[in-house]
Amino acid sequence: MLLSPSNLWITVVTILLPNLCLVYGKIGKPWSPSVCSSHPLFTSTLAPNYTTPYTFYPRNEDHLKSIQSIDISTPCRKTLNNFYKAYKSQSVWAYQLLDSCGQPSSGVLSGNTFYWGAYDQCLNVNPDKYGINFTGTFWRNIVSCTGIKYNGSRITTSLWDQRVVEICAPSTCNEQDISTILIGNSSLKVVEAVKIESYYDLPFDWSEKFIIVCFTLLGLIVIASTLSDFYLMPYEKIIEAKCNYNGTLGNLIASSVYCFSLRRNFSIVLSNKSSKYEISCLNGWRTLSIIIVILGHVCMVAAVFNSVNRENFDTFVASRWFQIIGNGSIWTDTFFVLSGFLIAHSSVRRISASPSSDDLWTRISAFSRELIHSCVLRYFRLTPTLVWMIMVYIMARRLGDGPHWDFLVQSLHTSIYRDMWKSLTYTINLFGVAVNPITGLVATWFLAADFQFFIASSLTLALINGGKPMIGWCLNGCIMMASILTTAWLTYTYNYPPVLLFDRLCEDEYFQVIYVKPWTRISAYCIGIFLHEVWAKYRNVNLSKSVSNSLLLISFSGMSLVIISSRKYYADEDESKLEKVIYGSLHRPLWSICVSYLIFHAASGNSNGITVSLSWSGFRIFAKLAYQAFYWHIFIIYYILGYYRSPVYADTLSYAILIIATLFASFALSIFSAMIFEFPFLHLLAIYRHNGIPELPDNNIKSLENQSTDEDSFDSTSKEKTN
């Protein structure tokens, strides 16, 4: 069943409207020759000898004499002298430079944003017609406020001690001139002065040219296949019968039409029809998890890179309700539980389908072949989508500009060449992943860890399903305990925080040493394997209502405890080293156990409101798109914040709009990329494996009673790797 036209239209409007209002709300009020007001922190600290924090331009004799006495380059000094004369004579270009310090914002966030430099107006300043040879250039200056008193307290060194001052300066002034004039006689320090450049006019490098060729060829194939599909609709069965790789031209054309047709893929992507044997609540869990992960990433990036009230953010993140977001990284363990559960079920059929032998070396050889085959198959299922997003990230810098474009979107381009091969080999979490600044491929640590867990669990699952279950369960338990103890030892030895504190992500090593490493995160995967065994044996056991409700209450209480307990670490409350070790090593296993019971409760037929809600058929569509949305949401966050012309005052309204825009845009682009890239290549892989079209796979697990001999009907669930 597809979405109705009216629902589809409502969805499209809902997707586009927040983004148009947020991203394109850059046209401020009509220009007037006035200088913007600034944040009170800068009013009281930045160049306190002057009446405005933007002291770059001399507007009276005292300002002019001060600039004449400091060490700046001759071209810059001459330009500022010309500015003073033009300002006194009320020249338009001089007032445009001043006005570029800021304008009120339009759009949904009107009145809730601050301009520390009007990017577009600055670049349009050109006084050549007045005989002065320079243009307006936009500078982002990172200023350290350490030691400055604000609201009666002295700012200390932390992630939040740095503020951003964005000014429009003449092109004749260099980086040193900017820093020298901006600070003046104050006690502040310019940490970095960055000239914002446009990437539209840069020459295309070889990788961008190659990607343009690939996109062009893909577009032509999709268009030709779609048109052919519509033309050949009466012969649909004949086309499906010819889909194989026998080498004839007709077979290749049939395969292309079947795999790349937008009509077919659109129907598959938006189909929410499910089998009665599916555990539908898994789709709900996947959707809920990816939404909370996206929500956490939005708040993290927006707070760190594009908010004006960073000094208030410590109080904001220390609130109890905010821990749902601040501790949102715990939801990645939900994906690990689901992955372990699904892989354990898949292994049951693989092992049962393999011929048994009493010879040890024969069994070892068969196990090795099966492991290599499974790894290769898994690699070619996950990697095409990753390659697609790598190409998008490389081209991203060509898609716009803005005051934060180089710092955010350009960083996607830069990070690709640094981390691409580590991501494509699924080893990025082993060899280091850059987090300062946060870049596009940093999130692929999850896929790398999941791939490594898949390999590590192969021996365990082979023992469990190959006649040595007790040894397999003991090995699985030992791996889980080793992971917990390793986390405890690292937390105790290096005094790491017990959770990922995203407001201090750029300055601690927890992310590098504990958060992304497979040996500290595999416990949730092991719990997922245990969950499958419990579900396989006891799914038909009907619990009494009182027992069921008690276990549900315990599970929700445990999950709430895990989430809320992170508040004290954001609030910098006193805690003992023992508390940090206990919470740091046990909160993820506890969360995984609680989630496991909720999955078991729903999957074993114990219906309640939560099960019904998570089993909504619409979640099946979102679950299919979650893998794509995981990649796209990083791009969307960076694009909006990089393109948007003013910093945002971080509050409920700002975050709500940004979160809604990111979610809808991410899933909308996921539909597009799933139709033209992910699903076509999954179809090609399936045709290659089966030398024809297999039965269309369900995107979820089927019960053991309905096991198919076709492995592909289950293994397609590997697409649920959508951290």
C-alpha positions in Angstrom: 0.0 0.0 0.0 1.4 3.4 -1.0 0.9 6.8 0.5 -2.2 8.5 -0.9 -1.6 11.6 -3.2 -3.1 13.9 -0.5 -0.8 12.5 2.2 2.2 12.7 -0.1 1.4 16.3 -0.9 1.1 17.2 2.8 4.4 15.5 3.5 6.2 17.4 0.7 4.8 20.7 1.9 5.7 19.9 5.5 9.2 19.0 4.4 9.8 22.1 2.3 8.2 24.8 4.4 10.4 24.7 7.4 13.5 24.5 5.2 12.4 27.5 3.1 11.7 29.6 6.1 14.8 28.6 7.9 17.4 28.4 5.2 16.2 31.1 2.9 15.1 33.5 5.6 18.3 35.6 4.9 16.7 38.7 3.4 16.7 41.2 6.3 14.9 44.5 6.7 15.6 47.2 4.1 19.1 48.7 4.4 19.5 51.6 6.7 22.8 53.3 7.8 22.9 52.0 11.4 25.1 49.7 13.2 23.6 46.7 14.8 23.4 46.1 18.5 25.6 43.3 19.8 25.4 40.6 22.5 25.9 42.2 26.0 28.9 40.0 26.6 30.8 41.7 23.8 29.3 45.1 24.6 31.0 44.9 28.0 34.2 43.2 27.1 35.3 43.7 23.5 37.3 46.9 23.2 35.7 48.5 26.3 37.2 51.9 25.5 34.9 52.4 22.6 31.1 52.8 22.3 30.7 49.8 20.1 32.3 46.4 20.0 32.9 46.7 16.3 35.9 49.0 16.6 37.3 48.2 13.1 36.1 51.5 11.6 37.1 55.0 12.8 34.0 57.1 13.3 35.5 60.0 15.3 38.9 61.6 15.8 39.8 59.5 18.8 39.1 56.3 16.9 41.1 57.5 14.0 44.1 58.5 16.1 44.0 55.1 17.9 44.1 53.2 14.6 46.9 55.4 13.3 49.0 54.5 16.4 48.8 50.7 16.1 50.9 48.5 13.9 48.9 47.6 10.7 49.8 47.4 7.1 50.0 50.5 4.9 47.2 49.5 2.5 44.9 48.8 5.3 45.7 52.1 7.0 45.1 54.1 3.8 41.7 52.3 3.3 40.6 53.2 6.9 41.6 56.8 6.4 39.5 56.8 3.2 36.7 55.2 5.1 36.8 58.0 7.8 36.5 60.7 5.1 33.7 58.8 3.4 31.8 58.2 6.7 32.0 61.9 7.5 30.6 62.8 4.1 27.9 60.1 4.5 29.1 58.1 1.5 26.9 55.1 0.8 29.7 52.5 0.6 31.0 53.6 4.0 27.6 53.1 5.6 27.2 49.7 3.9 30.4 48.5 5.5 29.2 49.6 8.9 25.7 48.2 8.3 27.2 44.9 7.3 27.9 44.4 11.0 24.4 43.2 11.3 20.8 43.2 10.3 17.6 41.8 11.8 16.8 38.3 10.5 13.8 37.3 8.5 12.1 34.0 8.3 10.6 31.8 11.0 13.5 32.7 13.4 12.9 36.5 13.0 13.8 38.2 16.3 15.5 35.1 17.5 18.8 35.4 15.6 21.7 37.8 15.7 23.8 39.1 12.8 27.4 39.5 13.7 28.2 40.5 10.1 25.8 40.5 7.1 27.5 38.2 4.7 25.7 39.0 1.4 25.8 42.8 1.9 29.5 42.7 2.8 30.5 40.9 -0.4 28.5 43.4 -2.5 30.4 46.4 -1.1 32.5 47.8 -4.0 33.6 51.5 -3.9 35.5 51.3 -7.2 33.2 53.9 -8.7 34.5 56.3 -6.0 38.1 55.8 -7.1 38.9 53.5 -4.1 40.2 50.1 -5.2 39.0 47.4 -2.7 36.0 45.1 -2.1 34.3 43.9 1.0 35.6 40.7 2.5 33.9 38.8 5.3 36.0 37.6 8.3 35.0 35.3 11.2 37.1 36.1 14.2 37.3 33.6 17.1 37.9 35.6 20.3 38.9 34.2 23.7 37.1 35.8 26.6 39.0 33.9 29.4 39.5 36.1 32.4 36.8 38.6 31.5 34.1 39.3 34.0 30.5 38.9 32.8 27.4 39.2 35.0 29.6 39.4 38.0 31.6 36.2 37.4 34.9 35.6 35.6 34.9 33.5 32.5 37.2 30.5 32.8 38.9 28.4 30.1 36.4 26.0 28.6 34.7 25.2 25.3 32.4 28.2 25.9 35.1 30.8 26.6 35.4 31.5 22.9 33.0 33.9 21.0 32.7 34.6 17.3 32.8 38.2 16.0 32.1 38.4 12.3 32.9 41.7 10.5 33.0 43.1 7.0 36.5 44.4 6.3 38.2 46.0 3.2 40.1 43.5 1.1 43.3 45.6 1.7 43.5 44.4 5.3 45.2 41.1 6.1 44.6 38.6 9.0 47.1 40.4 11.3 45.4 43.8 10.6 42.0 42.3 11.5 43.2 40.9 14.8 45.1 44.0 15.8 42.4 46.5 15.1 39.6 44.3 16.5 41.1 43.8 19.9 42.5 47.4 20.3 43.5 48.0 23.9 41.3 45.3 25.4 42.5 42.2 27.2 40.9 39.9 24.8 42.7 37.7 22.4 41.9 36.7 18.8 42.4 33.0 18.6 41.9 32.8 14.9 40.8 35.2 12.1 39.3 33.3 9.1 38.6 34.9 5.7 35.4 33.5 4.3 35.8 32.6 0.7 33.3 31.4 -2.0 33.8 28.0 -3.6 31.6 28.7 -6.7 34.5 29.9 -8.8 37.2 27.4 -7.7 38.5 25.2 -10.4 37.1 21.6 -10.3 39.7 19.0 -9.2 39.9 15.6 -10.7 37.7 13.9 -8.1 34.9 16.4 -8.7 35.1 16.0 -12.4 35.0 12.2 -12.0 31.9 12.5 -9.7 30.1 14.7 -12.2 30.7 12.1 -14.9 29.4 9.3 -12.6 26.3 11.4 -11.7 25.6 12.1 -15.3 25.9 8.5 -16.3 23.7 7.4 -13.4 21.1 10.0 -14.3 21.0 8.9 -18.0 20.6 5.2 -16.9 17.8 6.1 -14.5 16.0 8.2 -17.1 16.3 5.6 -19.8 15.3 2.8 -17.5 12.3 4.6 -16.3 11.0 5.6 -19.7 11.6 2.0 -21.0 9.8 0.7 -18.0 6.7 2.8 -18.7 6.9 1.8 -22.4 7.3 -1.9 -21.6 4.8 -2.2 -18.8 2.6 -4.7 -20.7 5.6 -7.0 -20.9 6.6 -6.7 -17.2 6.6 -10.5 -16.6 8.9 -11.1 -19.6 11.3 -8.4 -18.4 11.5 -10.0 -14.9 12.2 -13.4 -16.5 15.1 -12.0 -18.5 16.8 -10.3 -15.5 20.1 -12.2 -15.2 23.7 -11.9 -16.2 23.9 -14.3 -19.0 25.7 -11.7 -21.1 23.1 -11.0 -23.8 22.1 -7.5 -24.6 18.4 -8.2 -23.9 19.2 -9.6 -20.5 21.3 -6.6 -19.6 18.6 -4.2 -20.7 16.0 -6.1 -18.8 18.1 -6.0 -15.6 18.7 -2.3 -16.0 15.1 -1.5 -16.6 14.1 -3.6 -13.5 16.7 -2.2 -11.2 16.9 1.5 -12.1 13.3 2.3 -12.9 12.0 5.1 -10.7 8.5 3.7 -11.0 9.4 0.4 -9.5 11.8 1.8 -6.8 9.3 4.5 -5.8 6.7 1.8 -5.2 9.1 -0.3 -3.2 10.4 2.6 -1.1 6.9 3.9 -0.1 5.3 0.6 0.3 4.2 -0.1 3.9 2.8 -3.5 3.2 4.1 -6.1 5.6 3.9 -9.8 6.2 1.8 -11.1 9.1 4.9 -13.0 10.3 7.0 -9.8 10.7 7.9 -8.4 14.1 6.7 -5.0 13.1 7.8 -3.2 16.3 11.4 -3.5 15.1 10.6 -0.9 12.5 9.4 1.4 15.2 12.5 0.9 17.3 14.7 1.7 14.3 12.7 4.8 13.5 12.6 6.0 17.0 16.4 5.4 17.5 17.4 7.3 14.3 15.2 10.2 15.2 16.7 10.6 18.6 20.2 10.2 17.2 19.5 13.0 14.7 18.0 15.2 17.4 21.2 14.8 19.5 23.4 15.7 16.5 21.4 18.8 15.7 21.6 20.1 19.2 25.3 19.3 19.5 26.4 20.9 16.2 24.1 23.9 16.6 25.1 24.6 20.2 28.8 24.3 19.5 29.1 26.1 16.2 26.3 28.5 15.6 24.7 29.8 18.8 25.1 33.2 20.5 24.3 32.2 24.0 26.9 29.6 24.7 27.5 31.0 28.2 23.9 29.9 29.1 24.3 26.5 27.6 25.8 24.9 30.6 22.5 25.5 32.5 20.5 24.3 29.5 22.3 20.9 29.2 22.2 20.3 33.0 18.4 20.2 33.1 16.8 16.8 33.6 14.6 16.8 30.5 17.6 17.6 28.3 19.3 14.3 29.1 17.0 12.7 26.6 19.0 14.7 24.0 22.3 15.0 25.9 22.5 11.3 26.6 21.0 10.4 23.2 24.1 8.5 22.2 22.8 5.6 24.3 20.3 4.9 21.4 23.2 3.7 19.3 23.3 0.7 21.7 19.7 0.0 20.6 20.9 -0.5 17.1 23.6 -2.8 18.4 21.0 -4.9 20.2 18.9 -5.2 17.1 21.9 -6.1 15.0 23.0 -8.8 17.3 19.5 -10.2 17.5 19.1 -10.2 13.7 22.5 -11.7 13.0 21.9 -14.5 15.5 18.7 -15.3 13.7 20.3 -15.2 10.3 23.1 -17.6 11.6 20.5 -20.2 12.6 19.5 -20.6 8.9 23.0 -20.4 7.5 24.3 -23.1 9.9 21.3 -25.3 9.4 21.7 -25.1 5.7 25.4 -26.0 5.8 26.4 -29.7 5.4 27.6 -31.2 8.7 30.8 -33.2 9.0 32.6 -35.0 11.8 36.0 -34.0 10.5 37.4 -31.0 12.4 39.4 -29.5 9.5 36.4 -29.9 7.2 34.3 -28.0 9.6 36.9 -25.3 10.1 37.3 -25.0 6.3 33.5 -24.7 5.9 33.3 -22.1 8.7 36.1 -20.0 7.1 34.5 -20.1 3.7 31.1 -19.1 5.1 32.7 -16.3 7.1 34.5 -14.9 4.1 31.4 -15.2 1.9 29.2 -13.5 4.5 31.7 -10.6 5.0 32.1 -10.0 1.3 28.3 -10.1 0.8 27.8 -7.7 3.8 30.5 -5.4 2.4 28.9 -5.0 -1.0 25.5 -4.4 0.6 26.6 -1.6 2.8 29.4 0.1 0.8 27.6 1.4 -2.4 25.5 3.7 -0.2 28.6 4.9 1.6 30.3 5.6 -1.7 27.3 7.5 -2.9 27.4 9.7 0.2 31.1 10.2 -0.1 30.5 11.6 -3.6 27.8 13.9 -2.3 30.0 15.1 0.5 32.8 15.9 -1.9 30.5 18.0 -4.1 28.7 19.6 -1.1 30.9 22.7 -1.1 29.7 23.7 -4.6 26.0 23.8 -3.5 26.0 27.2 -1.6 27.9 29.6 0.5 27.6 31.4 3.8 29.4 32.9 6.8 30.0 29.4 8.2 30.2 27.5 5.0 33.9 26.9 5.1 33.9 25.8 8.7 31.0 23.3 8.2 30.2 22.3 4.7 33.8 22.7 3.4 34.9 20.5 6.3 32.9 17.6 4.7 35.1 18.0 1.6 38.3 18.2 3.6 37.4 15.2 5.9 36.7 12.9 2.9 40.2 12.8 1.8 41.5 12.3 5.3 39.0 9.6 6.4 37.7 8.0 3.2 39.8 4.9 3.0 39.4 4.2 6.8 35.6 4.5 6.2 35.6 2.2 3.1 37.6 -0.4 5.0 35.4 -0.1 8.1 38.4 0.6 10.3 37.8 4.3 11.1 37.2 3.6 14.7 40.4 1.7 15.1 42.8 4.2 13.5 41.4 7.4 14.8 38.6 9.6 13.8 38.8 13.4 13.9 36.2 15.2 16.1 37.5 18.7 16.0 35.7 19.9 14.0 33.0 17.3 13.7 33.1 16.1 10.1 30.9 14.0 7.9 32.6 10.6 8.0 33.1 10.6 11.8 29.7 8.9 12.1 30.8 5.9 10.1 32.5 4.6 13.3 29.2 2.9 13.9 29.2 0.9 10.7 32.8 0.0 11.3 32.0 -1.2 14.8 29.0 -3.2 13.6 31.0 -4.8 10.8 33.7 -5.8 13.4 31.1 -7.2 15.7 29.7 -9.3 12.9 33.1 -10.9 12.3 33.8 -11.3 16.0 30.5 -13.0 16.7 30.9 -15.5 13.9 32.8 -18.1 16.0 30.3 -17.6 18.9 27.3 -18.2 16.7 29.0 -21.1 14.9 29.4 -22.8 18.3 25.9 -22.0 19.5 24.3 -23.4 16.3 26.8 -26.0 15.5 26.4 -28.4 18.4 28.4 -26.6 21.1 25.8 -24.2 22.5 27.1 -24.1 26.1 30.6 -23.2 24.9 29.2 -20.5 22.6 27.1 -19.0 25.3 30.0 -18.9 27.7 32.2 -17.3 25.0 29.5 -14.7 24.3 29.2 -14.0 28.0 33.0 -13.7 28.4 33.2 -11.2 25.5 30.5 -9.1 27.1 32.2 -9.1 30.6 35.5 -8.3 29.0 34.0 -5.3 27.3 32.5 -4.1 30.6 35.7 -4.5 32.5 37.8 -2.8 29.8 35.5 0.2 29.9 35.7 0.3 33.7 39.5 0.0 33.7 39.9 2.8 31.1 37.5 5.1 33.0 39.3 4.5 36.3 42.9 4.8 34.9 42.4 7.9 32.8 39.6 9.5 34.8 37.4 9.8 31.7 33.8 11.1 32.0 31.4 8.1 32.0 29.3 9.4 29.1 29.8 11.4 25.9 29.4 15.0 27.0 28.9 16.6 23.6 29.3 20.2 25.0 32.9 19.1 25.6 33.4 16.8 22.7 36.3 18.7 21.2 38.4 18.7 24.3 38.3 15.2 25.9 39.5 11.8 24.8 36.5 9.8 25.8 35.2 9.7 22.3 38.4 8.5 20.8 39.4 5.9 23.5 36.1 4.5 24.7 33.1 5.7 22.7 34.0 4.4 19.2 36.2 1.4 20.1 34.7 -2.0 19.4 36.1 -3.6 22.6 34.2 -1.1 24.7 30.9 -1.2 22.8 30.4 -4.9 21.9 28.4 -5.7 25.1 25.1 -4.5 23.6 25.7 -6.7 20.5 26.3 -9.7 22.8 23.1 -8.9 24.7 21.3 -8.9 21.3 22.6 -12.4 20.7 21.3 -13.5 24.1 18.0 -11.9 23.3 17.6 -14.1 20.2 18.1 -17.3 22.2 15.6 -16.2 24.9 13.1 -15.2 22.2 13.5 -18.4 20.2 12.9 -20.6 23.3 10.2 -18.6 25.2 8.4 -16.5 22.7 5.3 -18.6 23.0 5.2 -18.3 26.8 2.3 -16.1 27.9 3.2 -14.0 30.9 0.5 -13.1 33.4 -0.6 -9.5 33.3 0.9 -8.6 36.6 4.3 -10.1 35.8 4.3 -8.5 32.4 3.5 -5.1 33.8 6.1 -5.5 36.5 8.8 -6.3 34.0 7.7 -3.4 31.8 7.9 -1.0 34.8 11.3 -2.3 35.7 12.5 -1.9 32.1 11.2 1.7 31.7 12.6 2.5 35.2 16.0 1.2 34.2 16.0 3.2 30.9 14.9 6.4 32.7 17.7 5.9 35.3 20.3 5.5 32.6 19.1 8.7 30.9 18.6 10.9 33.9 21.8 9.9 35.7 24.0 11.7 33.1 22.7 15.0 34.4 25.2 15.4 37.2 28.1 15.0 34.7 26.7 17.8 32.5 26.1 19.9 35.7 29.7 19.3 36.9 28.4 18.0 40.2 30.8 16.3 42.6 31.0 12.6 42.0 33.4 10.0 43.2 35.7 8.0 40.9 33.8 4.9 41.8 30.5 6.4 40.7 32.1 7.3 37.3 33.5 3.8 36.9 30.2 2.1 37.8 28.0 4.3 35.6 30.5 4.4 32.7 30.9 0.6 32.5 27.3 -0.5 33.3 24.9 2.1 31.9 25.1 0.8 28.3 24.6 -2.9 29.3 21.7 -1.9 31.6 20.1 0.1 28.8 20.6 -2.8 26.3 19.0 -5.3 28.8 16.0 -3.1 29.3 15.5 -2.5 25.5 15.9 -6.3 25.0 13.0 -7.0 27.3 10.8 -4.5 25.5 11.7 -6.1 22.2 11.0 -9.6 23.6 7.7 -8.4 25.1 6.5 -7.1 21.7 8.0 -9.9 19.6 6.4 -12.6 21.7 2.9 -11.5 21.1 2.3 -9.6 24.4 0.4 -6.6 23.0 0.1 -3.2 24.7 -0.1 0.4 23.7 3.6 0.7 23.1 3.7 -2.4 21.0 0.8 -1.2 18.9 2.4 2.3 18.5 5.8 1.0 17.4 4.1 -1.5 15.0 2.5 1.2 13.0 2.8 0.3 9.3 4.2 3.7 8.4 7.4 3.0 10.4 8.2 0.4 7.8 8.9 3.2 5.3 11.0 5.1 7.7 12.9 2.0 8.7 13.9 1.4 5.1 15.1 5.0 4.8 17.0 5.1 8.1 20.3 4.0 6.6 20.1 6.8 4.1 18.8 9.3 6.7 21.8 8.5 8.9 24.2 9.9 6.2 21.9 12.7 5.0 21.2 14.3 8.3 24.9 15.2 8.8 24.8 17.0 5.4 21.5 18.8 6.2 22.7 20.1 9.6 25.9 21.4 8.1 24.1 22.9 5.1 21.5 24.8 7.1 24.0 26.1 9.7 26.6 26.9 7.0 24.2 28.6 4.7 22.2 30.5 7.3 23.2 34.1 7.6 23.1 34.6 11.3 23.9 32.8 14.5 20.9 31.4 16.3 19.8 32.1 19.9 19.7 28.5 21.3 16.2 28.0 22.8 13.3 25.7 22.4 11.9 27.5 19.3 15.2 27.5 17.5 15.9 23.9 18.1 12.4 22.8 17.3 12.5 24.4 13.9 16.0 23.2 13.2 15.2 19.6 14.3 11.9 19.5 12.2 13.7 20.9 9.2 16.5 18.4 9.5 14.3 15.4 10.0 12.0 16.1 7.1 14.8 17.1 4.7 16.9 14.0 5.7 14.0 11.6 5.0 13.0 13.4 1.8 16.5 13.2 0.4 16.7 9.6 1.6 13.7 8.8 -0.6 15.5 10.3 -3.6 18.8 8.6 -3.0 17.2 5.3 -2.2 15.3 5.3 -5.5 18.2 6.2 -7.7 21.1 4.5 -5.9 20.6 2.3 -2.9 17.8 0.1 -4.1 19.0 -0.3 -7.7 22.3 -1.6 -6.5 20.7 -3.9 -4.0 18.6 -5.3 -6.9 21.7 -5.8 -9.0 23.4 -7.6 -6.1 20.4 -9.9 -5.6 20.2 -10.7 -9.4 23.9 -11.5 -9.5 23.6 -13.9 -6.5 20.5 -15.7 -7.7 21.0 -15.3 -11.5 17.6 -13.8 -11.6 15.0 -12.0 -9.5 14.5 -13.5 -6.1 11.3 -13.1 -4.2 11.1 -9.4 -3.1 12.6 -9.4 0.5 10.8 -8.1 3.5 12.6 -5.5 5.4 12.2 -7.2 8.7 12.6 -10.5 10.4 10.2 -13.4 9.8 9.3 -15.9 12.5 11.0 -19.2 12.6 7.8 -20.9 11.5 8.0 -19.1 8.1 11.6 -19.5 7.4 12.4 -19.5 3.7 15.2 -21.4 2.1 16.1 -18.2 0.3 18.7 -16.5 2.5 18.2 -13.2 0.8 14.7 -12.9 2.3 16.3 -12.4 5.6 19.7 -11.0 5.0 18.2 -7.8 3.5 17.7 -6.8 7.1 21.3 -5.9 7.2 20.1 -2.6 5.9 18.9 -1.8 9.4 22.5 -0.7 10.2 21.4 2.9 10.5 23.0 4.0 13.7 
